[in-house]
Amino acid sequence: MTFCLDSTIIKPDNDEKIENAIILLHGYGGDGKDISGLSLNWKRHLSKTVFICPNGHEPCPINPSGFQWFDLTQDDPNYILEQSLKAEKKLNNFINEVKNNFSLENDKICLAGFSQGCMMSLNLGLTSSKDYNCIVGFSGKIIDKDNLKSRKKSSTRTLLIHGDSDAVVSPNYMLEAKDFLIRNDVEVETHLLKDCDHHIPIEASSLALNYILKNLNVASY
């Protein structure tokens, strides 16, 4: 199978029938293979789930071997919003390809992402015509609250996890996002992790897995 974005794809073992998909979006300078590491533990509990981890559509200037969803070389909020909307369009095309390829509807798809990938997941999950199953965001923020509010069409339930020592994306952004989501009638759960910087520790991975299992109605074991 080929998609419009190069992707790392982890299918169920033993040719299990695919019933769900988790789309994992990497952070700035990362790639799909990098964030696919989350699936190593998750797949043991999600035997009928395909994990799809696309590379960003642009190479990252600070890490030529990695990718980005939007450029950060200009400290201009309007430019960043413009670039993120271009990425959103490409990702919506990508998700439609995933849905068609695996015969899945939005309610069987979880959008998850780290940092920039979290920011994109929030935009995608709240501007779609139908709710996704859930959004899981690590160490991110809402790119532009006014823009998102004006385009919001859905209320995909959301989990946000952030480290209290994050010096790259301030944990205050998680609190701002929580306030935004509550005010806009989105069911949201948040976790602020003690002594955690800008990465996804085991604790965050476990919290996310349990949240996904609950929302996909898969029994944990």
C-alpha positions as CSV (number, residue, x, y, z in Angstrom):
1,M,0.0,0.0,0.0
2,T,1.2,3.5,-0.7
3,F,0.0,6.8,0.9
4,C,0.6,10.4,0.0
5,L,3.0,10.6,3.0
6,D,5.8,8.1,3.5
7,S,4.9,6.1,6.6
8,T,6.0,3.4,9.0
9,I,3.2,1.0,9.3
10,I,2.8,-1.7,12.0
11,K,0.1,-4.2,11.3
12,P,-1.4,-6.7,13.7
13,D,0.4,-10.0,14.1
14,N,-1.1,-13.2,12.8
15,D,-3.1,-11.4,10.1
16,E,-5.7,-10.3,12.7
17,K,-8.6,-8.4,11.1
18,I,-7.9,-4.6,11.4
19,E,-10.7,-3.0,13.4
20,N,-9.0,0.2,14.6
21,A,-6.1,2.6,13.6
22,I,-3.8,4.8,15.6
23,I,-2.2,7.5,13.6
24,L,1.0,8.7,15.3
25,L,2.4,12.1,14.4
26,H,6.0,12.9,15.2
27,G,7.5,16.1,16.6
28,Y,9.7,18.8,14.9
29,G,12.7,17.1,13.4
30,G,11.5,13.6,14.0
31,D,10.0,11.0,11.7
32,G,7.5,8.2,11.6
33,K,10.0,5.5,12.6
34,D,10.9,7.5,15.7
35,I,7.4,7.8,17.1
36,S,6.5,4.3,16.0
37,G,8.4,3.1,19.1
38,L,5.2,3.8,21.1
39,S,3.6,0.8,19.3
40,L,6.0,-1.7,20.7
41,N,4.2,-1.9,24.0
42,W,0.8,-0.7,22.8
43,K,0.3,-3.4,20.1
44,R,0.4,-6.2,22.8
45,H,-2.9,-4.8,24.1
46,L,-4.4,-3.7,20.8
47,S,-4.2,-6.8,18.7
48,K,-6.6,-5.6,16.0
49,T,-5.1,-2.2,15.6
50,V,-2.9,-0.9,12.8
51,F,-0.3,1.8,13.7
52,I,0.4,4.3,11.0
53,C,3.2,6.8,11.5
54,P,3.7,9.2,8.6
55,N,6.8,11.4,8.0
56,G,6.1,15.1,7.8
57,H,5.7,16.5,4.3
58,E,8.7,18.8,4.6
59,P,12.4,18.1,5.6
60,C,13.4,19.9,8.8
61,P,16.1,22.5,8.3
62,I,17.7,21.9,11.7
63,N,17.7,18.1,11.2
64,P,18.0,17.3,7.5
65,S,17.4,13.6,8.2
66,G,14.1,14.4,10.0
67,F,10.9,16.1,9.0
68,Q,8.5,18.8,10.1
69,W,4.8,19.5,9.9
70,F,5.4,23.3,9.7
71,D,8.3,25.6,9.6
72,L,9.6,27.2,12.8
73,T,12.4,29.3,11.4
74,Q,10.3,32.4,11.4
75,D,9.0,33.6,14.7
76,D,5.7,34.9,13.2
77,P,2.4,33.5,14.5
78,N,0.6,34.2,11.2
79,Y,3.3,32.5,9.2
80,I,3.2,29.5,11.5
81,L,-0.6,29.3,11.3
82,E,-0.4,29.4,7.5
83,Q,2.1,26.6,7.3
84,S,0.2,24.5,9.8
85,L,-3.0,24.8,7.7
86,K,-1.0,23.5,4.7
87,A,0.1,20.5,6.7
88,E,-3.5,20.0,7.9
89,K,-4.7,19.8,4.4
90,K,-2.1,17.2,3.5
91,L,-2.8,15.2,6.6
92,N,-6.6,15.2,5.9
93,N,-5.8,13.7,2.5
94,F,-3.6,11.1,4.1
95,I,-6.2,10.2,6.7
96,N,-8.8,9.8,3.9
97,E,-6.4,7.4,2.2
98,V,-6.0,5.4,5.5
99,K,-9.8,5.3,6.0
100,N,-10.4,4.0,2.4
101,N,-7.5,1.5,2.5
102,F,-8.6,-0.1,5.8
103,S,-12.4,0.5,5.6
104,L,-12.5,2.5,8.8
105,E,-14.6,5.4,9.9
106,N,-13.5,8.3,12.2
107,D,-14.8,6.6,15.3
108,K,-12.3,3.8,14.8
109,I,-9.3,6.1,14.5
110,C,-7.3,7.6,17.3
111,L,-5.1,10.6,16.5
112,A,-2.0,10.9,18.6
113,G,1.1,13.1,18.4
114,F,4.1,14.5,20.2
115,S,4.9,18.3,20.2
116,Q,4.2,19.5,16.7
117,G,2.4,16.2,16.1
118,C,0.2,17.0,19.1
119,M,-0.6,20.4,17.7
120,M,-1.6,18.9,14.4
121,S,-3.7,16.2,16.1
122,L,-5.7,18.8,18.0
123,N,-6.4,20.7,14.8
124,L,-7.4,17.6,12.8
125,G,-9.5,16.1,15.6
126,L,-11.6,19.3,16.2
127,T,-12.2,20.5,12.7
128,S,-13.4,17.2,11.1
129,S,-17.0,16.8,10.2
130,K,-17.3,13.7,12.5
131,D,-15.6,13.0,15.8
132,Y,-12.6,10.7,15.8
133,N,-12.4,8.1,18.5
134,C,-10.0,10.2,20.6
135,I,-7.0,12.5,20.5
136,V,-3.9,11.8,22.6
137,G,-1.5,14.7,22.8
138,F,2.0,14.7,24.3
139,S,3.9,18.0,25.1
140,G,2.0,20.2,22.7
141,K,-0.4,23.2,22.5
142,I,-3.1,24.8,20.4
143,I,-1.4,26.6,17.6
144,D,-4.0,29.4,17.3
145,K,-7.0,29.4,19.6
146,D,-9.1,32.0,17.7
147,N,-8.5,30.2,14.4
148,L,-9.4,26.8,15.9
149,K,-12.5,28.1,17.6
150,S,-13.7,29.6,14.3
151,R,-13.2,26.3,12.4
152,K,-14.3,23.8,15.1
153,K,-16.8,21.3,13.9
154,S,-16.4,18.3,16.2
155,S,-15.7,17.5,19.9
156,T,-13.3,14.6,19.8
157,R,-12.5,13.6,23.4
158,T,-9.0,14.4,24.3
159,L,-6.1,13.4,26.6
160,L,-3.2,15.8,27.1
161,I,0.0,14.8,28.9
162,H,2.9,17.3,29.6
163,G,6.0,17.3,31.6
164,D,6.2,20.0,34.4
165,S,9.9,20.7,33.4
166,D,9.4,21.0,29.7
167,A,11.6,23.9,28.5
168,V,10.7,23.5,24.8
169,V,6.9,23.7,25.0
170,S,5.9,25.2,28.3
171,P,3.4,23.2,30.4
172,N,1.3,26.3,30.7
173,Y,0.2,25.6,27.1
174,M,-1.4,22.4,28.4
175,L,-3.4,24.4,30.9
176,E,-4.4,26.9,28.2
177,A,-5.5,24.0,25.9
178,K,-7.5,22.4,28.7
179,D,-9.3,25.7,29.4
180,F,-10.0,26.1,25.7
181,L,-11.4,22.6,25.3
182,I,-13.6,22.9,28.4
183,R,-15.0,26.2,27.2
184,N,-15.7,24.7,23.8
185,D,-17.5,21.6,25.1
186,V,-14.8,19.0,24.5
187,E,-14.3,16.2,27.1
188,V,-10.7,16.5,28.2
189,E,-8.4,14.7,30.6
190,T,-4.9,16.1,31.5
191,H,-1.9,14.8,33.3
192,L,1.1,17.0,34.4
193,L,4.1,14.7,35.0
194,K,6.6,15.5,37.7
195,D,10.2,16.1,36.8
196,C,9.6,15.4,33.2
197,D,11.0,17.4,30.3
198,H,10.2,17.4,26.6
199,H,9.9,13.7,25.9
200,I,7.5,10.7,26.3
201,P,8.4,8.7,29.4
202,I,7.0,5.3,30.2
203,E,4.4,6.8,32.6
204,A,3.0,8.9,29.7
205,S,2.9,6.0,27.4
206,S,1.0,3.9,29.9
207,L,-1.5,6.7,30.6
208,A,-2.1,7.1,26.9
209,L,-2.5,3.3,26.4
210,N,-5.1,3.0,29.1
211,Y,-7.0,6.0,27.7
212,I,-7.0,4.5,24.2
213,L,-8.1,1.1,25.5
214,K,-11.0,2.7,27.4
215,N,-12.1,4.7,24.3
216,L,-11.8,1.8,21.8
217,N,-13.5,-0.4,24.3
218,V,-10.7,-2.9,24.3
219,A,-10.2,-4.9,27.5
220,S,-6.8,-4.4,29.1
221,Y,-4.8,-7.4,30.4
